[in-house]
Amino acid sequence: MSVSSGDSDMDDPRSSLGPDLMDEDQSLIPSTQDVVHSMLKGIKDDKDKLLLTSNVFCLLQHVQSQVFKNEACINAIEAAMSEISRLEDKQEKDVSVPPQIPKEQAKKWVNLYYESYQFEGFRIPLEKSFLLSVPDLLEIRHVSLDATSRLVYYSVLLQGIMMDPDDTVQRGGIVRSLYRTTIGLIDSWLDQLKNTPEDVFAAFLMISMTLEGCDSELSWKIFGHACSIAKALGYFSLDGDPKGPDGHTCPAQESFQHRSEVERNRMRFEFWHLLRTDCLFRLAFGKPALLPEGSWAVNLPDPSITGVDDASTHFIQIHFLASMRLTLVVLKYLDWVNGGSDQNAATYDSWLEDLIAEVEAILSDWNVEELMSNTKESINTWFFADILFTSYRIIIVLSQAKKCNRDSYHLPRHTVDLARKSLKVFRSLMGSTVRSFWGVR
């Protein structure tokens, strides 16, 4: 799939990273807004308010439904808010001395990461030998590592520790320490950002880490930087006309004309990850598109990246293809919503049913539930869980968007069933995972 390049607002997303959650003409049903405001009034701590506004109420404000008059719904939300506040208080009080990581242990985790990561997409733009030298470099007082290198290093340690089969290591404290250290580096890293492969890779890592840490606003800010850097590096025009508006070849585009097909495939893979993330922020957090139609011309990559169909990456390829099909469904929905279509209710609901059918077909085509239950590798199980949860979430959003459901005081039964099924699957996955970590506390 390729879309012609065109004018967009992507020239400098760094200058406009704080848009309103909704356009002024997208009015909320009064009951929804009243419930949100009344609940937030009960929260005294500004940090808790920001956390809830960013990660809970930004979602609820987009559900135009009378369900918010349902007392059970209100009670459930208030209970969740109370639990979040309690956990935040505990986290603030539970700040212990960070554990020291022996150099040999750190090197072991770096090696584990490289031994376990075989896929050619998202390759670290830093040499393994360099990352193995970082534990020694950190002990040399007159050596100062840049924030980008340290972010990548600590992220590799976090992933390596999760792969370590050694049960004697006390992971909890180390994971918390690495997470806090990494988050603490973000501001200095943002001050030093450059248009380099290392920085765009660090941005990919930090987008995920900050989302997992429930800081969606910081994640959104980093995503804007990632898009800006990727555009400067030529990611947006991999398969478009390499000439600029004046008819001359742009220097950045001319340079990547000589890249190998494997490297171009890797860049395509990373671009489509950006597009998927853009859809996530638009659908879940009400953000505007940073990759609008016409601003990029990038084909889908060969999912093997190298052209060699290695059995060890088979499930990663399925995850990529399925998640991209889901992304295209979400793009159709978001573009329809942003277009402000005035179709009648029956036509609108019928169109949404067609989108729901597309999502259900994706689950069926790859037998996602069966593959998830039969796979023996933990990482592959989580790949399929991601497809499953994403599909369920999209179906719930599309079902709730139907005009026939907006005026009901109750959610459609099948969406409730999907939500409960998601929770049961997630609980089962966590229960079967040795040394599973809930959050970063």
C-alpha positions as CSV (number, residue, x, y, z in Angstrom):
1,M,0.0,0.0,0.0
2,S,1.3,3.4,-0.9
3,V,0.0,6.9,-0.4
4,S,1.3,9.9,-2.3
5,S,3.2,12.5,-0.4
6,G,1.5,15.7,0.3
7,D,1.4,18.8,2.5
8,S,0.8,18.1,6.2
9,D,1.3,19.5,9.6
10,M,4.2,17.1,10.2
11,D,6.9,19.7,9.4
12,D,7.4,20.4,13.1
13,P,5.2,18.5,15.4
14,R,7.5,19.5,18.3
15,S,5.9,22.9,18.3
16,S,2.3,21.7,18.8
17,L,2.1,18.8,21.2
18,G,-0.7,20.0,23.4
19,P,-4.0,19.9,21.5
20,D,-7.4,19.7,23.1
21,L,-8.8,16.3,23.6
22,M,-11.7,17.1,21.3
23,D,-12.6,19.7,18.7
24,E,-15.0,22.3,19.8
25,D,-17.7,21.1,17.4
26,Q,-17.5,17.6,18.9
27,S,-19.9,18.2,21.8
28,L,-20.2,15.7,24.7
29,I,-23.4,14.4,26.0
30,P,-24.0,16.5,29.1
31,S,-24.3,13.5,31.4
32,T,-20.8,12.2,30.4
33,Q,-19.2,15.5,31.1
34,D,-21.0,16.1,34.4
35,V,-19.9,12.7,35.7
36,V,-16.3,13.3,34.7
37,H,-16.2,16.7,36.3
38,S,-17.9,15.6,39.5
39,M,-15.5,12.7,40.0
40,L,-12.4,14.8,39.4
41,K,-13.6,17.3,42.0
42,G,-13.2,14.6,44.6
43,I,-9.5,14.2,43.8
44,K,-7.3,16.6,45.8
45,D,-3.9,15.7,44.5
46,D,-3.1,17.4,41.2
47,K,-0.8,14.6,40.1
48,D,-3.6,12.1,40.6
49,K,-6.0,14.3,38.6
50,L,-3.5,14.5,35.7
51,L,-3.1,10.7,35.8
52,L,-6.8,10.1,35.7
53,T,-7.5,12.8,33.1
54,S,-4.8,11.4,30.9
55,N,-5.4,7.7,31.2
56,V,-9.1,7.2,32.2
57,F,-11.3,10.1,31.5
58,C,-9.8,10.9,28.1
59,L,-11.3,7.6,27.0
60,L,-14.6,8.1,28.7
61,Q,-15.2,11.5,27.2
62,H,-15.3,9.9,23.7
63,V,-18.0,7.5,24.6
64,Q,-21.2,9.4,23.9
65,S,-23.6,7.2,25.8
66,Q,-26.3,7.4,28.4
67,V,-24.5,4.5,30.2
68,F,-22.9,7.1,32.4
69,K,-26.2,7.6,34.2
70,N,-26.0,4.0,35.2
71,E,-25.2,3.9,39.0
72,A,-23.2,0.7,38.7
73,C,-20.9,2.3,36.1
74,I,-20.3,5.3,38.3
75,N,-19.6,3.2,41.3
76,A,-17.1,1.1,39.4
77,I,-15.3,4.1,38.1
78,E,-15.1,5.7,41.5
79,A,-13.7,2.5,43.0
80,A,-11.0,2.3,40.3
81,M,-10.1,6.0,41.0
82,S,-9.8,5.2,44.7
83,E,-7.5,2.2,44.0
84,I,-5.3,4.3,41.7
85,S,-4.9,7.0,44.4
86,R,-4.0,4.3,47.0
87,L,-1.4,2.7,44.8
88,E,0.1,6.1,43.9
89,D,0.4,6.9,47.6
90,K,2.1,3.6,48.3
91,Q,4.5,4.1,45.4
92,E,5.6,7.5,46.7
93,K,6.2,6.1,50.2
94,D,8.0,2.9,49.0
95,V,11.1,4.5,47.6
96,S,14.0,2.3,48.7
97,V,17.7,2.6,48.0
98,P,18.2,1.4,44.4
99,P,20.0,-2.0,44.3
100,Q,23.5,-2.2,42.7
101,I,23.8,-4.3,39.6
102,P,27.1,-6.2,39.4
103,K,28.9,-5.6,36.1
104,E,29.0,-9.2,35.1
105,Q,25.3,-9.5,35.8
106,A,24.6,-6.5,33.6
107,K,26.7,-8.0,30.8
108,K,24.8,-11.3,31.2
109,W,21.5,-9.5,30.6
110,V,22.9,-7.7,27.5
111,N,24.0,-11.0,26.1
112,L,20.6,-12.6,26.9
113,Y,18.9,-9.8,25.0
114,Y,21.0,-10.3,21.9
115,E,20.7,-14.1,22.0
116,S,16.9,-14.0,22.3
117,Y,16.2,-11.2,19.8
118,Q,16.5,-12.7,16.3
119,F,14.1,-10.6,14.3
120,E,15.6,-8.1,11.8
121,G,13.0,-5.4,12.5
122,F,13.9,-2.8,15.2
123,R,17.6,-3.6,15.2
124,I,19.5,-1.6,17.8
125,P,21.7,1.0,16.0
126,L,24.4,0.5,18.7
127,E,27.0,-2.3,18.5
128,K,26.6,-5.2,21.0
129,S,30.3,-4.7,22.0
130,F,29.6,-1.1,22.9
131,L,26.6,-2.0,25.2
132,L,28.7,-4.7,26.8
133,S,31.3,-2.0,27.6
134,V,28.8,0.3,29.2
135,P,29.0,-1.2,32.8
136,D,32.7,-0.5,32.8
137,L,32.3,3.0,31.3
138,L,29.8,4.0,33.9
139,E,32.5,3.4,36.6
140,I,35.0,5.8,34.9
141,R,34.4,9.2,36.4
142,H,35.8,11.3,33.5
143,V,33.7,9.4,30.9
144,S,30.2,10.8,30.2
145,L,27.8,8.8,28.2
146,D,25.1,10.6,26.2
147,A,21.5,10.2,27.3
148,T,20.5,8.3,24.2
149,S,23.1,5.6,24.7
150,R,22.1,5.2,28.4
151,L,18.3,5.0,27.5
152,V,19.0,2.2,25.1
153,Y,21.4,0.5,27.5
154,Y,18.9,0.5,30.4
155,S,16.1,-0.6,28.1
156,V,18.2,-3.6,27.0
157,L,18.9,-4.5,30.6
158,L,15.1,-4.4,31.4
159,Q,14.4,-6.7,28.6
160,G,17.3,-9.0,29.4
161,I,16.3,-9.4,33.0
162,M,12.9,-10.6,32.0
163,M,14.5,-13.3,29.9
164,D,16.9,-14.5,32.6
165,P,15.8,-18.0,33.9
166,D,17.9,-17.5,37.1
167,D,15.5,-17.5,40.1
168,T,18.0,-16.3,42.6
169,V,18.1,-12.7,41.3
170,Q,15.8,-10.3,43.1
171,R,14.2,-8.7,40.1
172,G,11.5,-6.5,41.7
173,G,13.8,-3.9,43.1
174,I,16.1,-3.9,40.0
175,V,13.2,-3.5,37.6
176,R,11.8,-0.5,39.7
177,S,15.3,1.0,39.8
178,L,15.9,0.7,36.1
179,Y,12.5,2.1,35.2
180,R,13.0,5.1,37.5
181,T,16.5,5.7,36.2
182,T,15.3,5.5,32.6
183,I,12.4,7.9,33.2
184,G,14.7,10.3,35.0
185,L,16.9,10.6,31.8
186,I,14.1,11.6,29.5
187,D,14.2,15.3,30.0
188,S,18.0,15.5,29.4
189,W,17.6,13.3,26.3
190,L,14.8,15.5,24.9
191,D,17.1,18.5,25.3
192,Q,19.8,16.8,23.2
193,L,17.7,15.2,20.5
194,K,19.2,14.9,17.0
195,N,17.9,13.4,13.8
196,T,19.7,10.2,14.1
197,P,18.8,6.5,13.9
198,E,19.9,6.1,17.6
199,D,17.4,8.8,18.7
200,V,14.5,7.5,16.7
201,F,15.2,4.0,18.2
202,A,15.3,5.5,21.7
203,A,12.0,7.2,21.0
204,F,10.4,3.9,20.1
205,L,11.5,2.5,23.4
206,M,10.4,5.5,25.5
207,I,7.0,5.7,23.8
208,S,6.3,2.2,25.0
209,M,7.8,2.6,28.5
210,T,6.0,5.8,29.3
211,L,2.7,4.4,28.1
212,E,3.2,1.3,30.3
213,G,4.0,3.7,33.2
214,C,0.6,5.5,32.5
215,D,2.1,8.8,31.4
216,S,0.3,9.1,28.1
217,E,1.0,12.8,27.8
218,L,4.8,12.3,28.0
219,S,4.5,9.4,25.6
220,W,2.5,11.6,23.2
221,K,5.2,14.2,23.4
222,I,7.9,11.7,22.6
223,F,5.9,10.3,19.8
224,G,5.8,13.7,18.2
225,H,9.6,13.8,18.3
226,A,9.8,10.3,16.9
227,C,7.7,11.3,13.9
228,S,9.8,14.5,13.3
229,I,13.0,12.6,13.4
230,A,11.7,9.8,11.2
231,K,10.5,12.2,8.6
232,A,14.0,13.9,8.5
233,L,15.6,10.5,8.1
234,G,13.4,9.7,5.0
235,Y,11.0,7.3,6.6
236,F,7.9,9.1,5.2
237,S,9.0,8.9,1.5
238,L,10.6,5.4,1.2
239,D,8.4,4.5,-1.8
240,G,7.4,7.9,-3.1
241,D,8.9,10.4,-5.6
242,P,12.4,11.2,-4.2
243,K,12.2,14.6,-5.7
244,G,11.1,17.7,-3.9
245,P,8.6,20.3,-5.0
246,D,11.3,22.2,-7.0
247,G,12.0,19.1,-9.0
248,H,15.4,18.5,-7.5
249,T,16.4,15.4,-5.5
250,C,16.3,16.1,-1.8
251,P,19.7,15.3,-0.1
252,A,18.2,13.0,2.6
253,Q,16.1,11.1,0.1
254,E,19.1,10.8,-2.4
255,S,21.2,9.2,0.3
256,F,18.7,6.4,1.2
257,Q,18.3,5.5,-2.4
258,H,21.5,3.5,-2.0
259,R,20.3,1.6,1.1
260,S,20.0,-2.1,0.8
261,E,16.5,-3.6,0.4
262,V,16.8,-5.2,3.9
263,E,17.5,-1.8,5.4
264,R,14.6,-0.2,3.5
265,N,12.3,-3.0,4.7
266,R,13.4,-2.4,8.2
267,M,12.5,1.3,7.8
268,R,9.1,0.4,6.3
269,F,8.5,-1.9,9.3
270,E,9.3,0.9,11.7
271,F,7.2,3.4,9.9
272,W,4.2,1.2,10.0
273,H,4.8,0.8,13.7
274,L,4.6,4.6,13.9
275,L,1.4,4.6,12.0
276,R,-0.1,2.0,14.3
277,T,1.0,4.2,17.3
278,D,-0.6,7.2,15.7
279,C,-3.9,5.3,15.5
280,L,-3.5,4.3,19.2
281,F,-3.2,7.9,20.3
282,R,-6.1,9.0,18.1
283,L,-8.5,6.3,19.1
284,A,-7.6,5.9,22.8
285,F,-6.5,9.5,23.8
286,G,-8.3,11.7,21.3
287,K,-5.1,13.1,19.8
288,P,-4.9,14.6,16.2
289,A,-3.2,12.6,13.5
290,L,0.5,13.3,13.1
291,L,0.7,11.0,10.1
292,P,-2.3,12.2,8.0
293,E,-3.2,10.7,4.7
294,G,-1.0,12.2,1.9
295,S,1.9,12.9,4.2
296,W,3.7,9.6,3.5
297,A,4.4,7.1,0.8
298,V,5.4,3.8,2.3
299,N,4.6,0.3,1.1
300,L,4.1,-2.5,3.5
301,P,7.4,-4.3,4.1
302,D,8.2,-7.9,3.4
303,P,7.3,-9.2,6.9
304,S,10.5,-11.3,7.0
305,I,12.5,-8.1,6.4
306,T,15.4,-10.1,4.9
307,G,13.4,-12.1,2.3
308,V,14.3,-15.3,4.1
309,D,11.3,-16.9,5.8
310,D,12.8,-18.0,9.1
311,A,10.6,-20.3,11.2
312,S,11.8,-18.5,14.4
313,T,10.1,-15.3,13.3
314,H,6.9,-16.8,11.9
315,F,4.8,-15.6,14.8
316,I,6.2,-12.1,14.7
317,Q,5.3,-11.9,11.1
318,I,1.7,-13.0,11.8
319,H,1.5,-10.3,14.5
320,F,2.7,-7.7,12.1
321,L,0.3,-8.6,9.3
322,A,-2.7,-8.9,11.7
323,S,-1.9,-5.7,13.6
324,M,-1.5,-3.8,10.3
325,R,-4.9,-5.0,9.0
326,L,-6.4,-3.9,12.3
327,T,-4.7,-0.5,11.9
328,L,-6.2,-0.1,8.5
329,V,-9.7,-0.8,10.0
330,V,-9.1,1.8,12.7
331,L,-7.9,4.3,10.0
332,K,-11.2,3.9,8.1
333,Y,-13.2,4.6,11.3
334,L,-11.1,7.6,12.4
335,D,-11.2,9.2,8.9
336,W,-14.9,8.7,8.8
337,V,-15.4,10.3,12.2
338,N,-13.1,13.2,11.4
339,G,-14.9,13.7,8.1
340,G,-18.1,14.5,10.0
341,S,-20.3,12.3,7.8
342,D,-24.0,13.1,8.0
343,Q,-25.2,9.6,7.0
344,N,-28.5,8.5,8.6
345,A,-28.4,6.2,11.6
346,A,-29.2,3.0,9.7
347,T,-26.5,3.6,7.1
348,Y,-23.9,4.6,9.8
349,D,-24.6,1.6,11.9
350,S,-24.5,-0.7,8.9
351,W,-21.1,0.6,7.9
352,L,-19.8,0.1,11.5
353,E,-21.1,-3.5,11.3
354,D,-19.0,-4.0,8.2
355,L,-15.9,-2.8,10.1
356,I,-16.7,-5.1,13.0
357,A,-17.0,-8.0,10.5
358,E,-13.5,-7.1,9.1
359,V,-12.0,-7.3,12.6
360,E,-13.7,-10.6,13.3
361,A,-12.4,-11.9,9.9
362,I,-8.8,-11.0,11.0
363,L,-9.2,-13.1,14.2
364,S,-10.7,-16.0,12.1
365,D,-8.2,-15.9,9.3
366,W,-5.2,-16.5,11.7
367,N,-7.1,-18.6,14.3
368,V,-5.6,-16.2,16.9
369,E,-7.2,-17.8,20.0
370,E,-6.1,-21.3,18.9
371,L,-2.6,-20.2,18.1
372,M,-2.3,-18.4,21.5
373,S,-3.4,-21.5,23.4
374,N,-1.1,-23.8,21.5
375,T,2.1,-21.8,21.3
376,K,4.9,-22.9,23.8
377,E,7.0,-19.8,23.7
378,S,5.9,-17.1,26.2
379,I,6.8,-14.2,23.9
380,N,4.7,-15.7,21.1
381,T,1.8,-16.0,23.5
382,W,2.0,-12.3,24.2
383,F,2.1,-11.5,20.5
384,F,-1.2,-13.2,20.0
385,A,-2.6,-11.7,23.2
386,D,-1.9,-8.3,21.8
387,I,-3.8,-9.1,18.6
388,L,-6.7,-10.5,20.6
389,F,-6.9,-7.6,23.1
390,T,-6.6,-5.0,20.2
391,S,-9.3,-6.7,18.2
392,Y,-11.7,-6.9,21.2
393,R,-11.1,-3.2,22.0
394,I,-11.8,-2.2,18.5
395,I,-15.0,-4.2,18.3
396,I,-16.1,-2.6,21.6
397,V,-15.4,0.9,20.4
398,L,-17.2,0.3,17.1
399,S,-20.2,-1.3,18.7
400,Q,-20.5,1.6,21.2
401,A,-20.2,4.1,18.4
402,K,-23.3,2.8,16.7
403,K,-26.2,5.3,17.0
404,C,-28.6,2.6,18.2
405,N,-26.4,2.0,21.3
406,R,-25.7,5.6,22.3
407,D,-29.1,6.2,23.9
408,S,-29.1,3.0,26.0
409,Y,-28.4,3.0,29.7
410,H,-26.7,-0.3,29.3
411,L,-23.8,-1.5,27.2
412,P,-24.5,-4.1,24.5
413,R,-24.2,-7.6,25.9
414,H,-21.6,-8.8,23.4
415,T,-19.3,-5.9,24.3
416,V,-19.6,-6.7,28.0
417,D,-18.8,-10.3,27.2
418,L,-15.7,-9.3,25.2
419,A,-14.5,-7.0,28.0
420,R,-14.9,-9.8,30.6
421,K,-13.2,-12.3,28.3
422,S,-10.3,-9.9,27.9
423,L,-9.9,-9.6,31.7
424,K,-10.1,-13.4,32.1
425,V,-7.5,-14.0,29.4
426,F,-5.2,-11.4,30.9
427,R,-5.6,-12.8,34.4
428,S,-4.8,-16.3,33.0
429,L,-1.7,-15.0,31.3
430,M,-0.4,-13.3,34.4
431,G,-1.1,-16.3,36.5
432,S,0.8,-18.6,34.2
433,T,3.8,-16.3,33.9
434,V,6.6,-17.0,36.3
435,R,8.0,-13.8,37.9
436,S,5.3,-11.6,36.3
437,F,5.4,-8.0,37.3
438,W,2.3,-5.9,37.7
439,G,3.2,-2.3,36.7
440,V,6.5,-0.9,37.9
441,R,5.9,-0.6,41.6
